[in-house]
């Protein structure tokens, strides 16, 4: 049999299949491809990681989790931003989260902590970002805070972020560029998120330092243009930042002390590095808070001195005004026998005495620093 015969025979074998596809009715289920599920709007990103490498595509989180469970060295990272109750409940059913975990993920304003929910570890961190402003006012927002929750399971990581601050796209890009670390599993994502938050703390602290320098210069300048309300506002923002950063020290230390249900040994040194940088951020924030307290006390002392100077000026002018008032009061009592009532130059002499006394008192007060 020659090649043409083989080719024609093959064509005849394929013909029924082609005709069957063409003759199928549009309503046949076999002709309609299965619709591809799309992630909800709250899903920022969803990916499957196998042996430290990201698998192509952005599948639905349920399909991604099913794929990750088929491979021993695979896990899925699902990133959520302010999910609704329906979305979070569906995610909880897919990944086996309990009701408490789902309820915690729906709320914001949590304190940094580490919790264990059955086979899932919950790591809560506060986010922070610096708000650019031209000048500090009594209502300026200097630091914007939020929170991010990291649910670490055996084959998955779920990050739930509340607030505009603390986007995790840079953390995902950074850890994806380090396949050796990412190959350690879901806790590598936990490390990446912690490192990202601490980097943000140090970045915000650098901006705060510049604001403190400007406030310090305005307080100790000759014109003393710093408003006490501006300093109070910056103090409030620093306290908010301090509340977001300082409580993370204890949970991070507790995470390093865990055995069996914490990070794998290969990642411990990376978490220790994060803890060291967090300590540096805490020290800087503490020093800023102390410096701001000193600036505030200095400004309050300046205001007290200024008020004292104002009171001395008022007292000096009151004393100067008291002399002509006393003379006018005495001669205004309408007694019949007063010295100088019948004198031709008595009125001019009284005015001269009042002016001389006022001028003398003014020079004395100027010499003593009251005016």
Secondary structure as UniProt FT lines:
FT   HELIX           3..23
FT   TURN            26..27
FT   HELIX           29..31
FT   TURN            41..42
FT   STRAND          43..50
FT   TURN            51..52
FT   STRAND          53..54
FT   HELIX           61..69
FT   TURN            72..73
FT   STRAND          74..81
FT   HELIX           85..95
FT   HELIX           99..106
FT   STRAND          113..117
FT   TURN            118..119
FT   STRAND          120..130
FT   TURN            138..139
FT   STRAND          143..152
FT   STRAND          156..162
FT   HELIX           169..176
FT   HELIX           179..182
FT   TURN            183..184
FT   HELIX           186..219
FT   HELIX           228..245
FT   TURN            246..247
FT   HELIX           248..257
FT   HELIX           265..331
FT   TURN            339..342
FT   TURN            344..345
FT   HELIX           346..368
//
